């Protein structure tokens, strides 16, 4: 199921609102990156309960390589929230698992 998954990184950085890591807010644009900042990866190939399940599988895969991440709702969608400092490692790991990562390319 992971090999048919496509994730898209939301353009904003986020910060946990509570110490229980149950909700996020958008981090101020242009500010310095804080160790607590996270990026949100939204699953765009699936929705509903299957999206939550796939994101939990991705979370388990990342935890196997010691990346602490969480699955939570962000902008009305289930997302995988990953520390900003672990974004590159996360992308490599997910690509090695067969997950496609959609990227936005600026137009001319």
Residue, then its C-alpha position, 0 to 999 in steps of 0.5 A: x500500500x505504501x508504494x502507491x502513496x503520494x505525499x505533498x509537503x505543505x508550504x508552511x512550517x508549523x509549531x506545536x500548540x500544546x506540549x502533548x503534541x495534539x495541535x499545531x499552528x502556523x509558525x511565523x513566516x520569515x522567522x528563524x527555524x526553531x527546533x520545535x518547528x515541524x513540516x507537514x506531509x499530506x497524503x494526496x493519494x488516499x483519503x478518509x480512514x485509509x489515509x490515517x492508516x497509511x500515515x501511521x504506517x509511514x510514522x512506524x517506518x520513520x520511527x524505525x530509523x529514529x525519527x520522532x514524528x506524529x500523525x495529526x490533523x493539519x488544515x483539515x487533513x491528516x498529515x505526518x508532522x516531521x521535525x524540520x531538521x529531519x525533513x531530508x532524511x524523511x524524504x530519502x526514507x519515504x522514497x526508498x519505501x516507494x512513496x512518491x513525493x509531489x513537488x511544486x515547481x514555480x512557473x515562468 
